[in-house]
Amino acid sequence: MEQSNHTTSKFLSLILRHKPETIGLQLDENGWANVDELISKINANGKELDFESLENIVLMNDKQRFSFNEDLSMIRANQGHSIEVDLALEPALPPEKLYHGTVAKFLEAIKENGLQKMSRQHVHLSHYIYTAQKVGSRRGKPVILTILANEMKEEGFPFFLSENGVWLCDHVPSKFILFP
C-alpha cells in the first residue's frame, strides 16, 4: 500500500533533519543526500517512494522543508536539523520585528534565558504572526513573542534566512523579546 505524502514527508524530515542512519544514509557536510540513494534506501526499508512522489513532496510541502540542487540529483532539508550540518547560509538583514510561537508553560524559562536553540542548530523565527501562531499551536494554545530583530542585528547578532523563508539565529536574549 502506498504511503500518503504527509507520512512520507514526516519520514523524510526524520531522515534529512535528524537521523539519516535510520536507513543507512550519509549526508554530506552541507546536509545534502543523493536523490537516487535516498529513494533506493527508503524503498529497501519497506516504504514506497519514486522520484515523481519525492518531487511532489518537495514542491507541495506547505512549509517548504526540502529543496533540490539545480540538477535535482541532491536533496536536503532547508533547516531544523538536530545533526551538525553547514547550510552555508550567508548573514541576512532581518526586518525590524520577527515572531516566535510558543506556549505559556515555556514563558518563565524564556524570560530568564531568552530563546535557546535547544536540540536544533538555530532558533527559528517567522516574518509573519500567522506562521508563529501555527508553530505555537502544535503544543497547545499559542503565545506569540515579538522579537526586536533590528535591535539584535545592531548589537551584532547575526541572522540567516533559510531557503524556505524561516529566519534563523543562534540565540535570542530576553531583552530583545516583547512578551504579551
C-alpha positions in Angstrom: 0.0 0.0 0.0 1.4 3.4 -1.0 2.0 5.9 1.8 0.4 9.3 1.9 2.6 12.3 1.0 2.2 13.6 4.6 3.5 10.4 6.1 6.4 10.3 3.6 7.2 13.9 4.3 7.4 13.3 8.0 9.7 10.3 7.4 11.9 12.5 5.1 12.1 15.1 7.9 13.3 12.3 10.2 15.9 11.2 7.7 17.1 14.5 6.3 17.0 16.6 9.6 17.7 14.2 12.4 18.5 10.5 11.8 19.9 9.6 8.3 21.4 6.5 9.8 17.8 5.1 10.2 18.1 4.0 6.6 21.9 3.9 6.4 22.1 7.2 4.5 25.1 9.5 4.8 24.5 13.3 4.3 27.4 15.5 3.2 28.7 18.3 5.3 26.0 20.7 3.9 23.2 18.3 4.6 22.7 17.1 1.0 21.8 13.5 0.2 22.0 11.8 -3.2 18.4 11.5 -4.5 18.8 8.1 -6.1 20.5 6.7 -3.0 17.7 8.2 -0.8 15.0 6.7 -2.9 16.7 3.3 -3.0 17.4 3.2 0.7 13.8 4.3 1.6 12.4 1.5 -0.6 14.8 -1.0 0.9 13.4 -0.1 4.3 9.9 -1.1 3.4 8.5 2.2 2.3 7.4 3.1 -1.3 8.9 6.2 -3.0 9.7 7.2 -6.5 11.2 10.4 -7.9 7.9 11.8 -9.0 6.5 11.4 -5.5 9.6 12.9 -3.9 9.4 15.9 -6.3 5.7 16.3 -5.4 6.6 16.4 -1.7 9.3 19.0 -2.2 7.1 21.2 -4.4 3.8 20.8 -2.4 5.1 20.8 1.2 3.3 23.7 2.9 6.4 24.5 5.0 8.8 24.1 2.1 11.0 21.9 4.3 13.1 20.4 1.5 14.9 21.6 -1.6 16.7 20.1 -4.6 20.0 21.2 -6.0 19.9 22.7 -9.6 20.1 19.4 -11.4 17.7 17.6 -9.0 20.4 15.0 -8.1 20.7 16.0 -4.5 18.1 16.9 -1.8 18.3 18.4 1.7 16.2 19.8 4.5 16.2 23.6 4.5 16.5 24.0 8.2 15.5 22.3 11.5 18.5 19.9 11.8 19.4 18.3 15.1 22.5 16.9 13.5 25.5 19.0 12.6 25.3 20.4 9.0 26.6 23.6 7.5 23.7 25.0 5.4 26.2 27.6 4.0 23.8 30.4 4.7 25.0 34.0 4.3 24.1 36.5 7.0 20.9 38.4 6.1 19.4 41.7 7.2 16.3 40.9 9.2 13.1 43.0 9.2 12.5 45.3 12.3 10.5 42.6 14.0 10.2 38.8 13.8 7.9 36.4 15.7 8.2 33.2 17.6 5.3 30.9 18.6 5.4 29.1 21.9 3.1 28.1 24.7 2.6 29.6 28.2 4.5 26.8 30.1 7.8 27.9 28.5 7.4 31.7 29.2 9.2 31.8 32.5 12.2 29.9 31.1 12.2 32.2 28.1 12.0 35.3 30.3 15.0 34.0 32.2 17.2 32.6 29.4 15.8 34.0 26.2 15.1 31.7 23.2 17.5 28.9 23.0 18.1 26.6 20.0 17.8 23.5 22.3 18.5 20.4 20.2 18.3 22.3 16.9 21.1 24.2 15.2 19.2 27.5 15.3 16.3 29.3 16.9 13.5 29.6 14.3 11.7 32.9 13.8 9.0 34.0 11.4 8.4 37.1 9.4 4.6 36.5 9.9 2.5 36.4 13.1 0.3 33.7 11.3 3.2 31.3 10.9 4.3 31.8 14.5 0.7 31.1 15.7 0.7 27.9 13.6 4.0 26.8 15.1 3.0 27.6 18.7 -0.3 25.8 18.3 1.5 22.5 17.8 1.9 22.3 21.6 -1.4 24.0 22.7 -2.7 27.5 22.9 -0.1 29.6 21.1 1.6 32.6 22.7 3.3 34.9 20.2 6.6 36.6 21.1 7.7 39.6 19.2 11.5 39.7 18.6 13.2 43.0 18.1 15.4 41.7 15.3 16.7 45.0 14.1 17.9 45.9 17.6 19.6 42.5 17.8 21.3 43.0 14.5 22.5 46.4 15.6 24.2 44.8 18.6 26.0 42.3 16.4 23.7 39.2 16.4 23.8 37.5 13.0 20.6 36.4 11.3 20.2 33.9 8.4 17.3 33.3 6.1 16.7 29.7 5.1 15.7 28.8 1.6 12.1 28.4 2.7 11.8 31.8 4.4 12.5 30.8 8.1 14.7 33.3 9.9 17.4 31.7 11.9 19.7 32.9 14.7 21.8 31.2 17.5 20.0 32.7 20.5 17.6 35.5 21.3 18.3 37.2 24.7 15.2 38.0 26.6 15.9 41.8 26.5 15.0 41.6 22.7 11.7 39.8 23.3 8.4 41.6 23.8 6.2 39.3 25.8 2.4 39.6 25.5 
